[in-house]
Amino acid sequence: MPGFDLEQVIRRCARALVLAVAGIGCGQWQRSGTEPRPATPSTTVPALFDPTAVYRSMGYMVGGGGNSPLSFIGSVRYLAHSSADSTLAVFAMTLPNRGLSFHKSGTDYVADYHVDVVFRRGDVVERQISRDETVAVHSLKESVREDESIVFQQFIPVRPGITKVQVRVRDRNGPGIAEVEQTDTVPRLGRGAGVEGKSLGSPIPFYDGTGREQTDALPKLVLNPRATVPYGEDLLRFYFEAYGLGGGQPLVTRIVDPSGLELWRDTVMLTGVLPLASAEIAIESNQFPVGLAELVVEAPGAGLEARTPLLVSLSDEWAIANVQDLLDLLRYFSRQDLLAKLRRAAPEDRAAVWREFYKATDPVPGTATNEALDVYFQRLRSANGEFQEPGIPGWRTERGEVFITLGGPDEVFNPGSQVAVNDVRLIRWRYTNLRLTLEFRDEVGFGQYRLTPESRAEYSRVLAQVRQHE
């Protein structure tokens, strides 16, 4: 990328992306500046805890899972190319540090991986990009981060038409391999395309950078492959191009929810000269409720439209598709009065009601995050990994409920395989400061532990006292 002042981009980037390796027209970045979360045991979890299910529903490329520790989420979008016979494919993906094998190198921890991106027509490989990449982090904690902290991107000229896109990522120092194949239609953009030579490229979500003025150049953007932003913490940024439309012409930009309800609207003016004009938008993420939505870009006078999915989530780790899923996950949260209001809210009022909830429950308003929700969801995640029972995810068990609402106990009595009185297995938790002792019993011997009636009553009494002082 000639002329790409990456250091300046990094300094401005709200996500604090740090360059690991970069090449012409491509590169890979690593997020920094946030405390990594510890790895937790794997477990079978419902779709609410599986962000890949949400990203598949958005049409993204999801590779990995199963026995492979490596996974990625990728997307392909399209802009015009300088050649009339080609379209510029914009491929980008994210992957977590924890999927790679890090080793100590000097003062850093380093991991290496290999990426193959193939565009295929039938049995014929039309374009193939192969790259070796390196990631360097400063601490062992960063090497096990579970959020999508690495960004890889590549601009690839391809012929318009139906094609198969294959992506394969391999850990060069470990067993991890992730791959996926997806059929896509590469549009014809720019000269000779669209109605009267007019067309719109894909809206491109990005973290920071600038676009381009000519089709023989590359955009100088650090991409946001998943079009995801945590609620209240950042801006949603999109770059889009129009071909055959001159500068000064308006584009209507809208964000709609899955039902088609309009959540946000604005009009932006294109800048540039024929044949390429462009525009950018930046939207505060607290304008919408948590969940899936779609950006719609329209050129009304030309009858053109382009769309791309987006996701407003609670964090990089929680891909929550809609308000119903959110309410289910928050079933143990203290402010059920405000959540009941959100449950009753009409779709057009949900953004305002969610903002009210978020503000009212934020213990430190001066920070970008809601610390109470952060603690809640970290407990929820831990409970889901530690307290799974046959047929029940950990966060839905009674031990999970107590852990999420009160935190971990100070003392645990668990005789394991020993059998208590009347062949009933038991686990006892003690909270010293709360002067609370709880007994969970497995009455039927299938590993499903329930609070005894006396313990349930004591737990409810103490929980009510704790919440009075929150």
N, C-alpha and C positions, 0 to 999 in steps of 0.2 A: 504494500500500500504506500506508494510514494507520497511523501508529504504528510503522512499520518502521525501527528504528534501524540503518540499513545500516552506518554506520561501526563500530558495536559488532560487528556480524556479521563485517565484514571483519577486524577485529583478531583475532577468535577463529578465523577460518577457517584451517584447516591448509593450505589451498592458496593463501593470500594473494591472494584475488581483489580486484581494484581496479575500482571503478565508473568507467565511462566515460559512459554515459547511462542514466537510469532513468525509468520512467513508472509510472502507476498499474497495478498488476497485471502488470507486465512489466518487462523490463530486460535489460541486457547488461553482462557483466563481462569484465575482462581479467586474466589471471594475471600476477603479477610475482614477483620475488624469485629467479628461477633464471636462469642464464646462457643466452642464446639460442644455438642451434646454427646454424652456417652452412649456407646453402643448398648443395645439391649437384646436379650435372647429373642431369637426368631420364634414366631408362633403363628398358628392359623388364625387369621383375623377377618372380620367382615369387610365388605367393600368400603365402609366408612373410613377404614384405616389403610386402604390400599390406594395411594394416589395414582398408580398406574391405571386403575379402572377409570378414573376420571379423565385422565389424559387420552386414553383410548377413545373414550366417548367424544372427545374434542377432535378426533381424527389425527392425533399425533402418532409418531412412530415410537413404540415402546419395546425396548430390547432387554433381555435378561430375565431374571427371576428363576424359579425352580431351584436347582442345585448350584447355580452359579452365583457367587457373591457380587458379581458385576452387573450393573444395570444402567440404562440410559433412557432419556426422553428426548426425542428429536422432532424437528419439523422442517418442511421444505416450502418455501414461498418463492414468488417469481417476479422479476423485473425485466424490463426490456434490455436487449443486448445491442451492441453496435452493429452486429451483423443481422440482416433481415431474416436469415435462415436459422437464427439461434435465439434462445431465451436465456436470461441469466437466472439460474437456480440459486437460491439463497438457502443453504443448508446450515442448520445450527442444532446443537444438542447440549444437554447438561448431564452430568453424572456426579455421584457423591464420592468424596475421598475414600470412604470406608470400603468401596468396591475394589480399590487398588492395593497392591503390596508395596508398602513403603520400607525403605532401608536408610540407615544413617549415612549421610555423606557430608563430612565436615561438620558445620554447625546446623545443617538442615536435615530434613527427612525428605527423601526423593522417591518418586514412583514414575514408572514409564509405561506407556500404553501405545497401541497401534490402532489406527482407524482406516477402514476401507469404505469408501462410498462409491457405489456402482449404479449407473443408469443403464438399463438393459432393454433392448427391443427384441422380444422373443428370446432366441439363444445368442443373440449378438450383443456384445458389450459395446455400448456407444461411448460412454465416458467412465473412467475409473480414477479416483483420487485415493492415494495411499500415503499416510503420514505417520511418522513416529513422533510422539509428544512426550514431554517431561513435565512433571508437577513437583514443585518444591514448596514445603511448608516449614515453619520455624519450630514446631513443637509436635510431640507425639500425640497430644490431644487433637490437634488439627487434622492429623492423618486419619482419625476415625470419625470425622464429622459425617452426619447422616443427611444433611441437607444437600441439595443439588448445587454444589459449590464450584464445580469446574464447568466452564463454558468453552466449547469448541465450535468454530464456524468456518465455512468455506463457501466461496462464490464459484459456481461451475456453469459455463455455457453448455447448453444442451439443445437438441432439436425439439421443436414443438411436436406434440402428439402424445398418444398413450404410451407410457413407459413403466417399467418396474424399477423401483428404487430399493437397493439393498444396502444395508449398513451393518458393518461388523466391527466390534470393538474388542480388543484382546489385551489383557494385562500381560505385559512383557516379562514380568518377574513372578507371576503366579498363575494359578489355574483359571482365573476368571475369563469367560468369553460371553459376550452378549451380541445377538444379531436379530435382525428383523427385515422383512421384505414387505413392500407396500406398492400397490398399483396406483399410479397417479396420471393425471392428464396435464401435460405441460402446455400452457396457453401460448398463443402467438401474440406478442405485444409490440407496440411501436409501429414502425413503417408497415403499411399494408394490412394492419390488423384492425379489428373492431368495425364500428360504424363510421364511414367516411374517414378512415384512418385514425380514429380516436379510440383510446382504450385506457384502462386503469390497471396499474400493477397491484400486487398484493400489499395490503397494509403490513408494515414490518414493525413488530414490537422491538424496542431497543432500550438499553440502559442509558447510553450516552453516545455522543459523537455527532457527526454531521452527514448529510446526504451527499449528493453529487449534482453537477450541472450538465454533464454530458453522458451519453450512454457508453462511451468508450472508457469511462472511468469506473471505479468501484466506490460504493458508499463507504464512508469512514465511520462505521457504526460498531459499537459493542452491543451485540444482539441479546435479546431476552427470548430464548428459544421457546419457552412454555407460555409466554404472554401472561405470566403470573406475577401478582404483587401482593404482599401482605397488607391486610386492612390497616389503614391509618398510618403506615410507615413510609410510603414512597409514592411516587407519581407513576401512572401508566403513560408511557410514551410510545407514540407510533409515528413512523415515517411512511409516506406514500407518494407515489409518482403518477402523473397523468401524461399521456402521450397524445399529441395533436391538439392539446388545449394550451393556450398561452397563459402567461402570468396575469394575475388580476382577476381571473375567473374564479367564482366561488365553488367550494365543495361543501356539501352538507355532511356532517359527521354525527352519527347517532350511536348510542349504546342501548341495546335491547336485551331483555331477559329471555329465557328459553320459550316463554309463552308469547313473545312478541311485544311485551309491554316496554314502552320507551322509558329508559331510566335517565338519559342525559342526551342533550343535543347542542350542537354549536355549528357555526359556519366559519370556515377558514378560507383564506385567499391563496391561490396558487402563486408561486414565485418562479421566475425563470422565463426562458424564451423557447419558442418552438425548436425542435420537436418535443423537448422534455421540460415539464414544470413539476414542482414538488411542493409539499407542505408537511408540517409537523404539528402534532398536538401533544399536550401534556395534561393529564386529568388526575385530580386528587383521588386516591383510592377510597376515601371515606364518603364519596358521592354515591356509593352503591352498597347494597347489602352483600354479605359474604355469599359467594356462589358463582356459578357459570353465567356468562353473558356473551354478547357478540358485538364487535365493532362493525358498523355499516358505514361505508363511504360512498357518497352518491354525487354524480355530476348531473344535476337535474336537466339542464339544457341539452345535454348530449345523450341522456338516457343510459348512463353508465353506472354500474354499481360494483363494489368489491366488499368482501366480508372476511373477517377472521375472528376465531373464538378467543376469549380471554377468561381469566379466573382471578377473582378476588378471594384470598384465603386468609386464615388467621396467622399462618406462618408458612415458611417454605416446606415444612414437614406435613402440614395438614391441608390436603386438597379436598375441601368440602364443597360438594356440587350445588347444594341448595339449602334453604332455610330449614326445611324439615330435618335434614341430616344434622345440621348445626344444633337444633333444639334437642335432638336425641342425644348427641354427645354431651350437652350441657345439663343433662337430667339431674346431676348432683351439685350443680353450681348453687351458690348461696342465694342469689337474687332471683328466685323463682317468680316473684311478683313482676319484675321487668320482663322476664322471659315469657310469662303468660300474656303480657301486652304484645310482645312480638308475635306470639302464636296467633293472636286475634287480629293482628294488623292486616289491612288490605294490601295486596301486592304493591300498589303505588305508594304506600306509606312505610314499607319495610325499611327503606334506607334511613329515613328519619328516626324511626323507632330503634333501629340498631345503633345509630349514632348516640342516641340517648342512653341506651344500655351500656355502650362502650365507655362513654364519658362518666357515667354514674358509678361504674365498677372499677375505674382506673385509680389505684391508690397513689400513683405518682404522675399526675397530669403533665408534668414538665418533660417527660420522656416520650420517645416515639412509640413505645410498646405499652400494652396493658399488662402490668406485672402479675396481677391476680389471674388473668387468663393464662399467662405463661406458666405459672405454677400449677394451675388446674390441669392444663393439658400435659405437662410433664408427668404429673402424678398419674393421669389417665393412661399415658403411654406405658409407664412403669407397671401399673396394675395389670394392664393387658398382657404384658410379658410374664409376670410373676404368678398370677393367680388363675390361670386358665384351668377350667374344669371340663370334664367330658361333655361335649356339646354346648359349652357356654364360654364365650370369650372372657378373658380375665377382668375386663372393666365392667362386665355385667354381673359378676359374682358378688356375693355379700362381702367377702373379704376385699374385693376391688372397691366396692362402695365405701367401706370404712376407710381404706387407704386413701382414696381420692379426697374424701371430706376431712379427715383428721390427720393425714400423713402417716408415716410409718410408726409402728409401736416401739416403745423403748425396750420391751422384753417380749420374747416369743417362746412359748412352750409348745413344742411339736414332737410328740413321741414317735413320729414316723409310722413304722409298721406295727408298733405296739398296739394292743387292743385294750381299750378302757372297759369300764364296768358295762355289763350287758352288751358286750360286743360292739360298742359305739366308739368310733375314733373321734378324737377331739384335738383342737388347736386352741391355745389360750394366748391372747394378746393383752399386754399391760401398758397403759399410758400413765407414767408416773406423775407428771405435773397435773394431769386432768383427774387423777385419782380414779381411774377407770380400768376395769378388767373385763374383757369380753371373751366369751367362749363360743367357738364355732364347732358344731358337731356334724359328723357324717353318719346320719341315722341309718342309711341303707347300704353303706359299704361300697358306693360307687365313686367316691372321691368328690362328692358334692357337699360342701360344708355350709351349714346354715347357722346363723345366730340363734342361740336359745331365746325363748320368749323373754326371759329376765334380762339377757344381754341386749336384746333389741330395744327394750324399754329404757335401759340405762344409756345406751348409745344415743337414742333419740333425745333424751334429756340433756346429755352433755353437749351434743351437737347444737341444740338450740341455744345453750349458754355461750358456746364458742361464737356462734353467728351474731349474737347480740353485741359482742365486743369487736367485731370485725369493722 
